[in-house]
Amino acid sequence: MIRFDSDYIEGCIPEILEALQCTNEEQTQGYGIDPHCEHARALIKETIGREDADVHFLVGGTQANITVIDSILKHYQGAVCAESGHINVHETGALEATGHKCLTLPTKDGTITASQVEQLIEDHYNGESVEHTVQPGIVYISFPTESGTLYSKKQLTDLYAVCQKYDIPLFIDGARLGYGLMARTNDVTIQDIANLCDVFYIGGTKVGALFGEAVVITNDKYKKDFRYNIKQRGGMLAKGRMLGIQFEELFTNNRYFTIAKHAIDLSDKLTNALQEKGYAFYFPAMTNQIFPILSNVKMKELAQNFAFESWGKVDDTHTAVRFVISFMTKEEAVDGLISQL
Ligand SMILES: Cc1ncc(COP(=O)(O)O)c(C=O)c1O
């Protein structure tokens, strides 16, 4: 069985395993204040061009999302997001369990627009029930989105302008940030990401690390006491250097970007092959998540040799599926899939 069901099905890049082995007998302080975490923070700040940022290492995506959002929101506020947003559909109500509702916006491709957000905020403050409904307190997006699509620099700039106009922070979930940044059609840099939101995170779990997400807070307003929130949410890893070492390796020699580019190159190969063979796509193919529409017969046939997700029924005889290419996917695996398509 060759797996295309996600980008967290392998371990990590070999440099991380080597670094963990080499540092194994070192003694360091715990909880993310060791020299490896400090070095990784410095590398990230240099890469994003924001020496003023605070960088915190968390273990996973759901934990990063609820820790960030709950640290910012007042208890009567909610998070504005796409109806397909990860916090709304794939986190078991984790955010709601912290007491904050998801205020969802309709979307066809996973993105939300500046004008949708502005309308939601205006509707809230001008509505008759203004104080009887949940106040929009943060805007959450992911880059790439749940549908594997991207925001252009213009869309992101417009969205952030609306957030600033209403003094609502913009939070970017970058669980797959590397793949978004290296996508062929992308015009957003990591420096743009850092400058066009208040908080974001750099996903490691899906992009080369064993586990770990680097939360970057660029707006001073949200920096204070963040570590208390991490600890209270169970995210402060005692052996925090495991995270620091991994991000040191990812942000040495541009590895984070090189390994993401590998996945994007293979994703493009698969996308081109699907196009040549005449398959239609459920969402535009932009990053390392590809959503072709297969006949149910073809889907069953492929499932004998390949693992992938069924994304949704298109009609009685066709289904949209998701193939995900990772930082470690082998070209032979993609070639095998292409030949069976
Ligand atoms: C965009 C996005 N955010 C957050 C997460 C949650 O990550 P985790 O499963 O590590 O909690 C995922 C996982 O698939 C994701 O795709």
The ligand as a MOL file (V3000), in Angstrom:
LIG
                    3D

  0  0  0     0  0            999 V3000
M  V30 BEGIN CTAB
M  V30 COUNTS 16 16 0 0 0
M  V30 BEGIN ATOM
M  V30 1 C -4.6820 23.5900 8.5750 0
M  V30 2 C -4.5700 22.6930 9.7740 0
M  V30 3 N -4.5550 23.2310 10.9980 0
M  V30 4 C -4.4540 22.4680 12.0990 0
M  V30 5 C -4.3580 21.1050 12.0160 0
M  V30 6 C -4.3630 20.2890 13.2870 0
M  V30 7 O -3.1830 19.6800 13.5280 0
M  V30 8 P -3.0850 18.4890 14.6090 0
M  V30 9 O -3.6940 17.3030 13.9760 0
M  V30 10 O -1.6030 18.3970 14.8160 0
M  V30 11 O -3.7810 18.9250 15.8410 0
M  V30 12 C -4.3550 20.4850 10.7650 0
M  V30 13 C -4.2490 19.0090 10.6540 0
M  V30 14 O -4.6040 18.3860 9.7010 0
M  V30 15 C -4.4810 21.2980 9.6090 0
M  V30 16 O -4.5280 20.7670 8.3790 0
M  V30 END ATOM
M  V30 BEGIN BOND
M  V30 1 1 1 2
M  V30 2 1 2 3
M  V30 3 2 2 15
M  V30 4 2 3 4
M  V30 5 1 4 5
M  V30 6 1 5 6
M  V30 7 2 5 12
M  V30 8 1 6 7
M  V30 9 1 7 8
M  V30 10 2 8 9
M  V30 11 1 8 10
M  V30 12 1 8 11
M  V30 13 1 12 13
M  V30 14 1 12 15
M  V30 15 2 13 14
M  V30 16 1 15 16
M  V30 END BOND
M  V30 END CTAB
M  END
